[in-house]
Amino acid sequence: MSSPLFRLLIPILVGIGALLFWEAAVTLGDVPKFVLPAPSVIGAALLENFGSLMSALWVTLRITLLAFALAVGGGVALAILFSQSRLVEMALFPYAIILQVTPVVAIAPLILIWVGFDNVNLALLILAWIVAFFPILSNTTLGLRSVDHNLMDLFTLYGATRWQRLWSLQLPAALPYILGGMKISGGLALIGAVVAEFVAGSGSGTGLAWRIIEAGNRLQVPTMFAALLLLSLLGIAIFFALTLVEHLALRRWHESAVNRGS
Amino acid sequence: MSTSPPAPDGPLLTLSGVGKAYNGAAPAVADVDLSIERGSFVSLVGPSGCGKSTLLRLIAGLLQPSHGSLDWEDGDRPDDLGFVFQDATLLPWASAFDNVYLPLKLKGVSRDEASGKVQEALARVGLGDVPDRLPRELSGGMRMRVSIARALVTEPPVLLMDEPFAALDEFTREKLDDDLLTLWRELGWTVIFVTHSVYESVYLSERILVMSTGSNGSAGPGQIADDIKIDAPYPRGLSFRQSPAYFDHCKAVSAALRDGDT
């Protein structure tokens, strides 16, 4: 019943069933393709525009990955700073929250003005970074603080320096939290990159979001769906990549990744 | 039938009027006057909340006394006290070897240099053949052995133990009690052992300090109610555990506990 193959097969069968139903309903119901294109039509649009969609995918992917990398670097670094000084944390944490709760759509025009209209790529990067940054910061801060108190005492007894305590105790102990934050943040970086492109427009290359707007303006609904499909696949790929990283990093010791069976 | 080496001169540690109160609450430890002889095995026995763990942490320097003073024979507190917590308190991501290596690592000893000592410490607690296992791959008793190996790898003059075997089953506990006594006699430590088990304290110790909570469990004075000598010779084994003298000592300690609590 719950063999891995079965668990993989079930959602795939459901997906195929839904596609067949969709295809049949649209064909039999004579639904115009600018309202709801059949899966086969979407597939054809994907193949037809494959080259341009792939280059758009690459543009979006590049901004997503760069924003994600900067979010991880910046979030972990700031959290480490917070863990070393309560004063810095008290002073800065509220502003991190303000950055988080302000809708990125609302800041986009401002960012665009600041970086200049000939620097749209930078604006997109900043906006995606803002969205992706907070989960890393808050998770890492929590993780650095959640160290077993007895282990902290042990390090005190043996005269550990701040650096030793951070490197040999706090960071490894925070790793599950950091990786959890990265899983949230990876998806958010993609959402941020797409939303930013919707609002701020496209930079030197056209991203997937801009392709969707463009295709929408021309009522090329099958191309919109094709671009949408690629975005979903990208999101899924990011999620699985980060899940794999998490599994590899934690599988030997952390409760969340340890296989309880056998 | 040798006993532990007698104290050469003055006591190793003298506490004068030591007390500890947490933020306005009733004191956890109050006016403790006490001296500990070098090489002795001393137990602190009392019910939960009597302040015995607090007293141990004051001795370890993990807490500062609110008043009174602790005077060590050599002036300063030895900087390599061994401390064993109630839980094994191991780094979950590090192997048995690396957990035992930790105190030396924090002192700047390289892994290669430390290797011999670490292996020796593991062998002493009977874990010479599993240096690469992670804590989760060890049983509760084995984890506690790793913890003890970690405490003895720095060859500390004093070993402080905070209810170390309380979470283990009785069989494992008795085995560890015997192994601890063997190590103590071989290595000439001073051991201060906190426990809530009257039987364990009588079996292990030369001297038992009974602590009280004051009147019937209400937050109490945290003083030493009685100081009992157990003059049975070492090595102690099953014959001691089953001897009338053992039960007489247990009765005496139990009576002191009741007195201290009314």
Interface residues (C-beta under 8 A of the other chain):
Chain A: D148 N150 L151 D153 L154 F155 T156 L157 Y158 G159 A160 Q164 S168 L169 P172 L175 R252 W253 H254 V258
Chain B: R57 A60 G61 L62 D79 D80 L81 F83 F85 D87 T89 L91 P92 W93 L102 P103 K105 L106 K107 L134 P135 R136 T154
